[in-house]
Amino acid sequence: MARNLYFSEAVRSEQRLYEDIIIESLKMYGQDLYYLPRTIVNENRIFGEDVPSKFNNSYKIEMYIENVEGFDGEGDLFTRFGVEIRDEATFVVSRKRWNTTVGRSNNEITGERPREGDLIYLPLSNSMFEIMHVEHEQPFYQLANLPTFKMRCQLFEYSDEDFDTDIAAIDGIEQTSAYEFDMVLSGVTGDFTIGERVEQILGDGTILSAEVSEWVSSTNSLSVIHLGGNDGKFHLPVTGRTITGQESNASATVSSFTEDNQLHGNEQNSDFEGADFLDFSESNPFGDPN
């Protein structure tokens, strides 16, 4: 038997009313979060990942946190190497609000929905979450439409990504967590500016560039992050060569430098340097030892 032709489940006016009620509920019971779309810099097509990702924009939008009794996931794990925090959260956002706020045509968003790998910043707990999966069919066609996106996220683990969102709380993540090189300069002319790019030309013509994270003029100390060459290979700064600021036009000679990979004051990473209890002499780690 055919369904009743006098009743329709897809009345546009009812769909719009239902959608407006959802938006109003999210504004009442949700939180103001920041959505950060990821910019692919150099994708590894073999592993399908992009380590040097950039996050240059942020969009403030209301979302509802489904985890009303606390974050999901495994929580805080105490291991022999320290504490690992494996929090998870589920965020609900209106499809209409996301399209008009984040996915509008004059933004850099190319997709029609939130993307896995993008980030969500939660000011309430000062936490950054990475989108792992986007569910776009819940609730399931109640009025023959899909009014929301449900994003399942994990706590973001920083790995030298570049943040330039003009929001201090977000951009400060790379200032405290990025791998840093501390340089002592000589023959300084001008003052470097925090956030600008500095360049050093190596002997083979490779251009080494980095971002200034700290500059102390009284001691001629310069700290840089996101260090890399234009040839795509890893290089260390070279002493005795000039380093130049691209915005301030300041220049100086690198007298010495040290690498700073210590994120917290109680770390003891130096205990593993040159350790004689680590044996890397096995040439075939997947075979039987001789």
Secondary structure, DSSP 8 states (H G I E B T S, - for coil): ----TT--S--HHHHHHHHHHHHHHHHHHSEEEEEE--B-SS-BTTTTB-TT-EE---EEEEEEES-TTS-EEEEEEEETTEEEEEEEEEEEEEHHHHHHHTS-TTSS--SSS--TT-EEEETTTTEEEEEEEEE---S--TTSS--EEEEEEEE---SS-EE-SS-HHHHHHHHHHS-EEEEEEEEEES---TT-EEEEE-TTS-EEEEEEEEEETTTTEEEEEEEEETTSS-----TTSEEEETTT--EEEEEEEEEE---STT--GGGGTT-TT-----S-TTS---
